[in-house]
Amino acid sequence: MLRDYIQLPLPVRILCLGSLINRAGSFVLVFLAIYASEQLGFGVPFATACIGVLGLGSMAGSVLGGHLADKVGRRGVMLLALFGGAAILLFLSTVTNRWLFMLSVGIFALVADLYRPAAAAMIADLVSIDRRPHAFALMYISINLGFAIAPPIGGLLAGYSFEWLFWIDAASMIVYGLIIALTIEETRRRQPVVDQEGSRAPHDSWLGTLRKIGLDLPFLLFCVSTLLIALVFVQGLSTLPIYIRQLGYSNLQFGLLMSVNGLLIVVLQLPLTHWLSRFNAMTIVLIGGVLISIGFGLTATGSGLVFVALCIAIWTLGEILQAPFNQAIVTDMAPEELRGSYLGVFTMCYASALTIGAPIGGAVLSRFGPTTLWTGTFGVAMIAVVVYAAIYASVTRRVARVG
């Protein structure tokens, strides 16, 4: 099993290591609301509004980053995101005006999230079709390990000074940028796509790219399903912690419950991806959607500590199944010259879910109660599963042609 990951191209392993370093230093995202509301005194409503602006910037950055990755190359976009994001973080640490702070947060998210579709496109460039799930799984576990490390370290640093969070976060981005600059070469120098008459193809322009993607119905439906699943999944990061506290569990019990997700990903992601890579990717994604639906839906039926942990384990298993194969499917569906753009639109689904999913879930929880919330997540995720089933045959045929 490990051989499949060890034999991945060196640049892919470097990208995964760099992502681990970068995410381990992602303190600002974790402590942004606390910093804005308490340290700067902007209050909770304004701080949560900044989180919304962060999501909007992330949405824009995802789409723009994918397009730029196709136009100017993956490496350059990644370096712009990392060095540019670091510079904005350093500036953000000095800002005390609330509106300038909010604007800077949005610009930071836009610039920093140029990275994600460019990195995914580079991995796809470097890895053969049958190894793409392994590569995306390794990247996914690297990011999750980094996020697991960031909160406790950030908490210690915040005890000294919140400015340290910005400085070390920026430093981690600079270090990762230097790693890419010194060790990784551009993987795609795209030539303008021409039609049979020798003129530039329509989708070589920004509007042409959007038109091409807009006419790709199977891909758009796949993205709709991804968005619906992401809207459900984001509840695990937003309303589920609130619900767990409402159940009266202690801080220790809360921490143990929230660690179930990360621990299962670390233990199961690589071996499960290795074993499942022999099966149809759409089948795996569909089963993952069912597990996510069941895991969140069951939360409405019990409140015991072990039961809640079991629910988290079920939807985490669905997450483990979906994460690497989702990206592999999108990569295989995308025309080679538009790979970054397709991945950018796909990535935007997750940014959109963060922007709208958390406030919607919070409103449902506070107004209608937890039973309605968790029953609703079951229904939304099952709608996504139905859409997956509807496009199953067309997506499978399309991916098979690429293989």
FINUZA-806921 format. One record per residue (C-alpha): residue number from 1; y, z, x. Coordinates in pm, 1 decimal. Example, Ala and Ser with C-alpha at 12.3 -4.5 7.8 and 13.67 -1.06 7.14 Angstrom:
residues 2
1;-450.0;780.0;1230.0;
2;-106.0;714.0;1367.0;
end
This chain:
residues 403
1;0.0;0.0;0.0;
2;252.2;103.3;265.9;
3;189.5;-222.5;449.1;
4;356.4;-414.1;165.0;
5;674.9;-215.9;224.1;
6;656.7;-195.4;604.3;
7;611.9;-572.5;623.2;
8;929.5;-640.4;426.9;
9;1186.7;-824.7;641.6;
10;1384.2;-598.3;874.6;
11;1719.4;-676.4;704.9;
12;1576.0;-554.3;372.4;
13;1465.8;-226.3;529.3;
14;1808.2;-192.3;692.7;
15;1976.1;-246.6;354.8;
16;1757.4;23.3;200.9;
17;1831.8;268.7;482.2;
18;2202.3;192.3;457.8;
19;2194.6;242.8;81.3;
20;2030.3;581.8;134.1;
21;2306.0;681.1;378.1;
22;2579.5;549.9;150.5;
23;2445.7;710.6;-167.2;
24;2384.9;1040.9;11.0;
25;2758.9;1040.7;76.5;
26;2861.3;943.4;-276.8;
27;3031.1;1273.1;-347.4;
28;3337.3;1140.2;-526.8;
29;3141.2;991.8;-817.0;
30;2956.3;1320.4;-868.6;
31;3263.7;1544.9;-853.5;
32;3530.7;1307.7;-987.4;
33;3567.3;1474.7;-1328.2;
34;3580.1;1824.1;-1176.3;
35;3832.9;1716.2;-912.5;
36;4061.7;1547.0;-1165.4;
37;4044.5;1818.9;-1430.7;
38;4048.1;2133.7;-1216.7;
39;4176.9;2055.3;-867.8;
40;4453.5;1818.6;-978.0;
41;4503.7;1991.9;-1313.5;
42;4488.6;1673.9;-1522.7;
43;4268.1;1834.5;-1789.1;
44;3927.7;1741.4;-1928.9;
45;4036.4;1458.3;-2166.1;
46;4219.0;1275.2;-1887.8;
47;3932.5;1334.4;-1643.8;
48;3678.9;1185.1;-1884.4;
49;3914.8;893.5;-1943.7;
50;3902.8;833.3;-1567.8;
51;3523.4;809.8;-1594.4;
52;3571.5;541.1;-1858.9;
53;3810.4;352.5;-1630.9;
54;3551.5;385.0;-1355.3;
55;3301.2;212.0;-1583.1;
56;3546.1;-67.1;-1669.2;
57;3613.7;-129.7;-1301.2;
58;3241.3;-133.5;-1235.1;
59;3188.3;-395.0;-1506.7;
60;3453.6;-622.7;-1359.9;
61;3329.0;-569.6;-1005.5;
62;2971.2;-655.4;-1099.9;
63;3060.4;-994.7;-1245.6;
64;3317.5;-1079.5;-978.1;
65;3087.0;-966.7;-697.7;
66;2806.5;-1188.4;-819.4;
67;3031.7;-1493.2;-838.3;
68;3184.7;-1428.9;-495.5;
69;2837.7;-1379.1;-346.1;
70;2752.4;-1733.3;-455.7;
71;3085.2;-1879.2;-344.9;
72;3155.5;-1712.1;-8.4;
73;2827.1;-1545.3;83.7;
74;2648.2;-1215.8;36.0;
75;2737.6;-1049.2;366.1;
76;3113.1;-1099.1;337.6;
77;3124.6;-959.4;-15.1;
78;2922.8;-653.5;87.2;
79;3153.8;-585.8;381.9;
80;3460.1;-623.9;158.4;
81;3312.2;-378.2;-90.9;
82;3222.7;-116.6;170.2;
83;3530.6;-131.7;393.7;
84;3766.9;-191.7;101.0;
85;3609.9;88.8;-101.3;
86;3640.6;327.0;194.2;
87;4010.4;247.1;233.2;
88;4075.1;310.8;-136.7;
89;3888.2;643.1;-120.4;
90;4106.0;758.6;167.9;
91;4414.7;662.7;-31.3;
92;4275.2;830.3;-344.1;
93;4245.2;1160.7;-158.1;
94;4625.9;1167.7;-124.7;
95;4714.2;1073.8;-484.5;
96;4853.4;1345.4;-711.8;
97;5016.2;1131.9;-982.9;
98;4777.1;1108.1;-1277.2;
99;4840.0;744.8;-1368.7;
100;4823.4;625.4;-1010.6;
101;4502.3;825.3;-976.7;
102;4347.3;657.0;-1280.8;
103;4454.1;312.9;-1159.0;
104;4312.1;383.6;-813.6;
105;3981.1;497.0;-963.0;
106;3952.4;168.8;-1151.8;
107;4037.5;-39.1;-844.5;
108;3788.7;158.6;-636.2;
109;3510.3;91.5;-888.0;
110;3597.1;-278.0;-900.3;
111;3595.2;-316.9;-521.8;
112;3294.7;-93.1;-452.3;
113;3077.7;-258.2;-717.8;
114;3126.5;-600.8;-565.2;
115;2843.2;-477.3;-343.3;
116;2559.4;-444.4;-593.8;
117;2495.4;-805.4;-703.7;
118;2560.9;-931.3;-349.8;
119;2301.9;-692.2;-205.3;
120;2047.4;-781.7;-473.6;
121;2104.1;-1152.1;-408.2;
122;2058.4;-1100.9;-33.1;
123;1729.0;-920.2;-90.5;
124;1612.6;-1206.4;-311.7;
125;1712.9;-1456.1;-40.9;
126;1509.3;-1270.5;220.2;
127;1191.2;-1190.2;27.5;
128;922.6;-1414.4;-121.0;
129;878.8;-1410.5;-497.5;
130;562.4;-1198.6;-492.4;
131;729.2;-933.6;-271.8;
132;1052.9;-901.3;-468.8;
133;931.6;-611.1;-687.4;
134;835.6;-420.9;-369.8;
135;1176.9;-484.0;-213.5;
136;1368.9;-381.2;-525.4;
137;1146.9;-72.8;-563.5;
138;1223.9;35.4;-207.0;
139;1595.7;-13.4;-269.1;
140;1573.0;180.9;-595.5;
141;1400.3;479.6;-439.7;
142;1650.4;476.6;-150.8;
143;1940.5;495.6;-395.0;
144;1774.4;774.4;-594.4;
145;1700.9;975.8;-281.1;
146;2063.1;940.2;-180.0;
147;2187.1;1056.0;-518.4;
148;1952.7;1354.7;-500.4;
149;2102.6;1455.7;-165.8;
150;2468.3;1405.5;-259.7;
151;2530.5;1685.9;-517.1;
152;2422.7;1989.6;-308.9;
153;2599.1;1862.1;4.2;
154;2906.2;1777.2;-200.3;
155;2904.3;2123.3;-353.0;
156;2908.2;2282.4;-8.4;
157;3189.9;2056.3;111.0;
158;3395.5;2119.8;-202.5;
159;3379.8;2489.7;-119.9;
160;3588.4;2414.6;189.7;
161;3807.9;2135.1;60.1;
162;3778.5;1857.7;-195.9;
163;3944.4;1625.9;54.6;
164;3626.0;1642.8;260.2;
165;3443.8;1472.1;-27.4;
166;3670.4;1169.1;-3.2;
167;3668.6;1156.4;376.0;
168;3292.2;1180.4;421.9;
169;3225.9;946.6;128.8;
170;3454.8;692.5;294.9;
171;3285.2;755.6;629.4;
172;2941.9;684.3;479.8;
173;3070.7;352.6;344.7;
174;3219.6;261.7;682.4;
175;2896.5;350.6;864.1;
176;2694.4;136.9;624.8;
177;2944.0;-147.3;660.7;
178;2914.2;-131.7;1038.7;
179;2534.3;-137.4;1011.4;
180;2554.5;-457.2;806.7;
181;2817.7;-612.3;1033.7;
182;2614.0;-546.6;1348.3;
183;2258.2;-611.3;1230.4;
184;2250.4;-847.7;931.7;
185;2341.6;-1214.6;918.8;
186;2450.7;-1413.9;617.0;
187;2148.5;-1525.5;416.1;
188;2312.5;-1793.2;206.5;
189;2583.5;-2036.4;302.4;
190;2608.2;-2223.9;-20.4;
191;2701.6;-2587.2;-28.2;
192;2881.2;-2716.5;-338.8;
193;2629.2;-2827.4;-597.4;
194;2661.0;-3197.5;-675.6;
195;2526.1;-3399.7;-962.7;
196;2343.2;-3732.5;-936.7;
197;2671.8;-3924.6;-914.3;
198;2784.4;-3723.8;-613.9;
199;3058.3;-3521.3;-784.5;
200;3078.2;-3145.7;-798.4;
201;2848.0;-3001.5;-1061.9;
202;3025.0;-2837.2;-1359.8;
203;2901.6;-2487.7;-1279.9;
204;3046.2;-2495.7;-927.8;
205;3365.5;-2349.3;-1079.6;
206;3412.4;-2004.7;-1229.1;
207;3430.7;-2139.4;-1585.0;
208;3139.5;-2371.5;-1515.9;
209;2930.9;-2077.4;-1402.3;
210;3014.1;-1881.8;-1717.7;
211;2929.9;-2187.0;-1929.3;
212;2595.2;-2227.0;-1755.5;
213;2507.7;-1860.9;-1808.0;
214;2637.4;-1866.5;-2166.4;
215;2395.9;-2146.9;-2254.5;
216;2096.3;-1969.0;-2102.8;
217;1968.2;-1800.8;-2419.3;
218;1652.0;-1637.9;-2274.5;
219;1856.6;-1480.4;-1995.6;
220;2125.8;-1358.9;-2235.4;
221;1865.1;-1203.9;-2464.8;
222;1703.1;-1037.8;-2165.2;
223;2044.1;-892.1;-2078.6;
224;2093.2;-774.1;-2437.9;
225;1763.5;-586.0;-2416.8;
226;1865.5;-444.6;-2080.3;
227;2196.2;-324.4;-2226.5;
228;2021.9;-156.0;-2520.1;
229;1775.6;19.6;-2290.3;
230;2061.3;121.9;-2060.4;
231;2257.2;265.4;-2356.0;
232;1957.5;487.6;-2425.4;
233;1889.6;569.9;-2063.3;
234;2247.2;681.9;-1995.1;
235;2191.8;962.4;-2246.6;
236;1966.6;1120.8;-1986.2;
237;2271.9;1156.8;-1764.6;
238;2527.6;1248.2;-2030.3;
239;2408.8;1405.5;-2355.9;
240;2068.7;1536.0;-2241.2;
241;2224.1;1790.3;-1999.1;
242;2451.0;1911.4;-2280.6;
243;2155.7;1934.7;-2519.0;
244;1948.4;2130.1;-2265.9;
245;2231.6;2381.6;-2229.9;
246;2259.4;2404.0;-2610.0;
247;1892.4;2503.9;-2620.1;
248;1988.8;2813.0;-2420.8;
249;1810.6;2744.9;-2094.4;
250;1930.7;2914.9;-1776.3;
251;2093.6;2732.2;-1487.0;
252;1764.7;2748.2;-1296.1;
253;1567.0;2606.1;-1588.6;
254;1832.5;2338.7;-1638.2;
255;1808.1;2239.1;-1272.7;
256;1428.1;2226.1;-1285.1;
257;1430.5;2003.4;-1593.1;
258;1685.8;1764.7;-1445.5;
259;1484.6;1740.2;-1122.4;
260;1177.8;1601.0;-1303.2;
261;1327.4;1251.3;-1310.9;
262;1410.8;1232.5;-941.0;
263;1085.3;1389.4;-825.3;
264;871.2;1148.0;-1026.5;
265;1066.3;849.0;-895.9;
266;1020.4;962.4;-535.6;
267;646.8;1024.9;-582.1;
268;546.2;735.4;-808.6;
269;789.6;444.8;-759.3;
270;630.7;284.7;-452.2;
271;259.1;323.5;-538.8;
272;306.9;219.4;-902.3;
273;510.6;-87.4;-807.6;
274;242.2;-185.8;-555.5;
275;-33.2;-152.8;-815.8;
276;157.6;-319.0;-1100.3;
277;279.7;-618.2;-897.0;
278;-47.0;-799.0;-977.9;
279;34.9;-805.3;-1351.3;
280;280.6;-1007.2;-1561.7;
281;630.4;-873.2;-1496.3;
282;741.8;-911.8;-1859.1;
283;442.2;-707.3;-1973.3;
284;545.0;-425.9;-1739.1;
285;907.9;-436.6;-1854.6;
286;800.1;-433.9;-2219.7;
287;568.4;-134.8;-2168.8;
288;848.5;40.0;-1980.3;
289;1076.7;-10.0;-2279.5;
290;816.8;143.8;-2511.5;
291;783.1;448.7;-2285.1;
292;1161.0;494.7;-2268.8;
293;1178.4;472.4;-2648.4;
294;898.4;726.4;-2696.7;
295;1026.7;964.9;-2430.0;
296;1376.7;990.5;-2572.0;
297;1259.2;981.7;-2934.5;
298;1014.4;1268.5;-2887.7;
299;1301.8;1488.1;-2768.5;
300;1397.4;1525.1;-3136.1;
301;1064.0;1689.1;-3221.8;
302;1053.2;1991.5;-2991.0;
303;1258.4;2223.2;-2773.2;
304;1011.7;2406.2;-2548.5;
305;1067.3;2392.4;-2174.9;
306;737.9;2217.2;-2100.5;
307;784.6;1980.7;-2394.8;
308;1132.1;1871.7;-2281.0;
309;995.7;1822.7;-1929.3;
310;716.3;1606.1;-2073.6;
311;969.9;1393.2;-2262.8;
312;1170.3;1343.6;-1943.5;
313;849.7;1250.1;-1759.9;
314;761.0;986.9;-2022.8;
315;1095.6;806.8;-2012.6;
316;1109.8;839.2;-1635.4;
317;776.4;656.0;-1618.0;
318;934.5;380.8;-1827.0;
319;1227.7;371.3;-1586.1;
320;990.2;343.8;-1288.9;
321;813.5;50.9;-1454.4;
322;1130.2;-134.4;-1547.7;
323;1360.5;-88.7;-1249.0;
324;1207.4;-321.6;-984.6;
325;1058.3;-577.4;-1223.6;
326;1380.8;-621.5;-1423.0;
327;1566.6;-734.7;-1113.7;
328;1276.3;-949.3;-998.3;
329;1268.1;-1130.8;-1333.9;
330;1642.9;-1197.7;-1331.3;
331;1623.6;-1321.4;-973.0;
332;1340.1;-1558.8;-1062.2;
333;1519.1;-1684.3;-1375.1;
334;1843.3;-1761.0;-1191.8;
335;1911.1;-2104.1;-1041.8;
336;1921.5;-2053.3;-665.9;
337;2286.7;-2153.4;-638.5;
338;2383.6;-1905.1;-913.9;
339;2161.9;-1614.3;-812.7;
340;2452.3;-1381.0;-739.2;
341;2628.7;-1465.3;-1065.1;
342;2317.4;-1400.6;-1272.0;
343;2260.4;-1069.2;-1095.6;
344;2626.9;-983.1;-1150.9;
345;2597.9;-1029.3;-1527.6;
346;2271.8;-832.6;-1526.7;
347;2431.7;-548.9;-1328.0;
348;2724.2;-543.3;-1571.1;
349;2482.5;-434.9;-1845.5;
350;2435.7;-100.1;-1671.1;
351;2807.1;-58.1;-1604.1;
352;2880.0;-134.9;-1970.4;
353;2624.4;122.0;-2082.3;
354;2789.2;387.6;-1867.7;
355;3129.3;301.2;-2013.9;
356;3035.6;307.4;-2382.7;
357;2698.1;483.9;-2397.2;
358;2812.0;828.4;-2287.0;
359;3103.0;861.8;-2535.0;
360;2895.2;718.8;-2821.6;
361;2610.1;957.4;-2747.6;
362;2848.2;1250.8;-2718.5;
363;3009.9;1167.0;-3051.8;
364;2672.2;1138.2;-3226.8;
365;2550.9;1466.9;-3076.6;
366;2862.2;1660.4;-3178.5;
367;2901.8;1507.8;-3525.2;
368;2545.4;1447.2;-3646.8;
369;2335.0;1670.8;-3423.6;
370;2052.7;1622.2;-3173.1;
371;1789.2;1501.3;-3421.1;
372;2003.5;1203.1;-3518.6;
373;2086.4;1130.5;-3154.9;
374;1729.2;1126.2;-3026.6;
375;1594.5;943.1;-3331.4;
376;1868.3;687.9;-3277.5;
377;1773.2;637.9;-2913.4;
378;1416.3;566.2;-3024.9;
379;1540.3;300.2;-3266.7;
380;1777.8;135.0;-3019.6;
381;1514.3;116.6;-2746.7;
382;1257.2;-25.9;-2989.5;
383;1502.7;-300.4;-3086.5;
384;1514.8;-387.2;-2716.6;
385;1134.4;-395.1;-2706.7;
386;1129.4;-636.2;-3003.0;
387;1372.5;-866.0;-2819.8;
388;1156.5;-847.0;-2505.8;
389;858.1;-950.6;-2718.2;
390;1053.5;-1239.9;-2872.6;
391;1142.0;-1390.6;-2533.0;
392;815.2;-1291.5;-2364.1;
393;658.4;-1638.5;-2363.0;
394;970.2;-1832.3;-2258.6;
395;1058.8;-1593.9;-1975.8;
396;698.7;-1582.9;-1852.2;
397;679.2;-1964.3;-1840.1;
398;1010.5;-1985.0;-1658.1;
399;916.4;-1725.9;-1396.5;
400;576.1;-1891.7;-1350.5;
401;745.6;-2224.8;-1270.4;
402;942.7;-2055.0;-994.0;
403;626.1;-1900.1;-851.9;
end
